[in-house]
Amino acid sequence: MSTTVTARRLAAAALTAAALTGAVALPASAADHVRPHGPGVEISAVHHASQNRDGRYDRSGRALNKEWVEVTNTTRRAVNLDGWTLADEDGHTYTFHHYRLYGRATVRVHTGFGRDTGTDVYQDRFRSVWDRHSDTVTLRTDRGRFVDSVSWGGDRDRRGHDGDRRGHDVRR
């Protein structure tokens, strides 16, 4: 055998080994970045405490239903949210019961009272949950695994806007 044939075979073997090593290593590193809940479920918007025309915060039942969090499934497959929770920094927690979020669908979780539907569910609370100055809403699975969170307030909200976002939406 000539030297060039041997060199070509060694080079081909080295390239094959490098390709196999890369193919095995790539999924392992990509798996480190996968969200624990699986892809596609996220908090898509938050609307916190609403103001009256006179600038005071309305705590009536009707106003509490204007305070909400939207959870969106961006995949094609339905996700069973039974046991999943939404919580704020103060420990107020809403637990989804027997709720299936269909593919490419959004559910709005209202603070006040109402009749649950496929697109709107109600926490049945008498007081506001999401603080207007600053707060964080966190979505977790039924096993307590982190899914997503949205924060606002202080100097900046999650999208980088300055100041207080009184009654406005905080969106992805």
C-alpha positions as CSV (number, residue, x, y, z in Angstrom):
1,M,0.0,0.0,0.0
2,S,1.2,3.4,-0.8
3,T,1.7,6.2,1.7
4,T,-1.0,8.4,0.2
5,V,-3.7,5.6,0.4
6,T,-2.8,5.0,4.1
7,A,-2.9,8.8,4.8
8,R,-6.3,9.0,3.1
9,R,-7.6,6.1,5.2
10,L,-6.3,7.6,8.4
11,A,-7.8,11.0,7.6
12,A,-11.2,9.4,6.7
13,A,-11.2,7.4,10.0
14,A,-10.4,10.5,12.0
15,L,-13.2,12.5,10.3
16,T,-15.6,9.6,10.9
17,A,-14.7,9.5,14.5
18,A,-15.0,13.3,14.9
19,A,-18.4,13.2,13.2
20,L,-19.7,10.4,15.5
21,T,-18.4,12.2,18.6
22,G,-20.1,15.4,17.4
23,A,-23.4,13.6,16.7
24,V,-23.3,12.1,20.2
25,A,-22.3,15.3,22.0
26,L,-24.7,17.6,20.2
27,P,-27.9,16.1,21.6
28,A,-26.5,16.0,25.1
29,S,-25.6,19.7,25.0
30,A,-29.0,20.6,23.4
31,A,-30.8,18.6,26.1
32,D,-29.3,21.0,28.7
33,H,-31.3,23.9,27.3
34,V,-34.7,22.1,27.1
35,R,-37.3,23.6,29.4
36,P,-38.4,21.1,32.0
37,H,-42.1,21.2,31.0
38,G,-41.4,20.5,27.4
39,P,-41.6,23.1,24.7
40,G,-44.5,25.5,24.0
41,V,-46.3,26.4,27.3
42,E,-45.7,29.9,28.5
43,I,-47.1,32.9,30.2
44,S,-48.0,35.1,27.2
45,A,-49.5,38.2,29.0
46,V,-50.4,39.6,32.4
47,H,-52.8,42.4,33.2
48,H,-52.5,43.5,36.8
49,A,-54.5,45.8,39.1
50,S,-56.8,48.2,37.2
51,Q,-57.3,51.9,38.1
52,N,-60.6,53.7,38.2
53,R,-61.0,57.0,36.4
54,D,-60.1,58.9,39.5
55,G,-56.8,57.0,39.8
56,R,-57.7,54.8,42.6
57,Y,-57.4,51.0,42.3
58,D,-60.7,49.3,41.8
59,R,-61.2,46.3,44.1
60,S,-64.7,45.4,42.9
61,G,-65.6,42.0,41.6
62,R,-65.9,43.3,38.1
63,A,-62.5,44.9,38.3
64,L,-60.9,41.7,39.6
65,N,-61.9,40.0,36.4
66,K,-60.0,42.6,34.5
67,E,-56.9,41.4,36.3
68,W,-55.6,38.2,34.6
69,V,-52.7,36.1,33.4
70,E,-52.7,34.4,30.0
71,V,-51.1,30.9,29.5
72,T,-50.5,29.9,25.9
73,N,-49.7,26.5,24.4
74,T,-47.8,27.2,21.2
75,T,-47.6,23.6,20.1
76,R,-50.1,21.5,18.2
77,R,-50.6,19.0,21.0
78,A,-52.9,19.5,23.9
79,V,-51.3,19.8,27.4
80,N,-53.0,18.6,30.6
81,L,-52.6,21.4,33.1
82,D,-54.3,19.5,35.9
83,G,-52.3,20.4,39.1
84,W,-50.2,23.1,37.4
85,T,-50.0,26.3,39.4
86,L,-49.7,30.1,38.9
87,A,-48.2,31.9,41.9
88,D,-47.1,35.4,42.9
89,E,-44.2,36.5,45.1
90,D,-46.5,36.6,48.2
91,G,-47.4,33.0,47.8
92,H,-50.9,33.5,46.4
93,T,-51.4,30.3,44.3
94,Y,-54.0,29.3,41.7
95,T,-54.1,25.6,40.8
96,F,-55.6,24.4,37.5
97,H,-58.2,21.6,38.1
98,H,-59.2,19.2,35.3
99,Y,-58.1,21.7,32.6
100,R,-56.7,20.7,29.2
101,L,-55.1,23.4,27.1
102,Y,-55.5,22.6,23.4
103,G,-52.8,23.1,20.8
104,R,-52.2,26.7,19.8
105,A,-54.7,27.9,22.4
106,T,-54.6,30.4,25.3
107,V,-56.4,30.4,28.6
108,R,-57.0,33.6,30.6
109,V,-56.9,33.1,34.4
110,H,-59.0,35.9,36.0
111,T,-58.6,36.9,39.7
112,G,-62.3,37.4,40.4
113,F,-65.4,35.2,40.1
114,G,-67.0,33.7,37.1
115,R,-68.0,30.6,35.3
116,D,-65.0,28.6,33.9
117,T,-65.0,28.1,30.1
118,G,-62.5,26.7,27.6
119,T,-60.8,30.0,27.3
120,D,-61.4,31.7,30.7
121,V,-61.0,30.3,34.2
122,Y,-61.5,32.2,37.5
123,Q,-59.6,32.1,40.8
124,D,-62.7,33.1,42.8
125,R,-60.8,35.7,44.9
126,F,-62.1,38.7,46.7
127,R,-58.9,40.7,46.5
128,S,-56.3,41.5,43.9
129,V,-53.4,39.1,43.5
130,W,-50.9,40.7,41.1
131,D,-49.3,43.8,42.6
132,R,-49.3,46.8,40.4
133,H,-45.9,48.2,41.5
134,S,-43.9,45.0,41.1
135,D,-44.5,41.3,41.2
136,T,-43.6,38.0,39.5
137,V,-46.0,35.4,38.3
138,T,-44.6,31.9,38.1
139,L,-46.0,28.9,36.2
140,R,-45.1,25.4,37.5
141,T,-46.1,21.8,36.6
142,D,-48.1,19.5,38.8
143,R,-44.7,18.2,40.1
144,G,-43.5,21.7,41.0
145,R,-41.1,22.1,38.0
146,F,-40.5,25.6,36.7
147,V,-42.2,26.3,33.4
148,D,-42.1,30.1,33.0
149,S,-42.3,33.4,34.8
150,V,-43.0,37.1,34.1
151,S,-41.9,40.0,36.3
152,W,-42.7,43.7,36.3
153,G,-42.2,46.8,38.4
154,G,-39.3,48.5,40.1
155,D,-37.5,50.4,37.5
156,R,-38.2,48.0,34.6
157,D,-40.6,45.4,33.6
158,R,-39.7,42.1,31.8
159,R,-39.8,43.8,28.4
160,G,-37.5,46.6,29.5
161,H,-40.0,49.5,29.8
162,D,-39.3,52.1,32.4
163,G,-41.7,53.0,35.2
164,D,-44.9,51.8,36.6
165,R,-47.2,50.1,34.1
166,R,-50.5,50.8,35.9
167,G,-53.1,48.4,34.6
168,H,-51.3,47.8,31.4
169,D,-50.5,44.5,29.9
170,V,-47.1,42.9,30.3
171,R,-46.6,40.7,27.3
172,R,-43.9,38.4,25.9
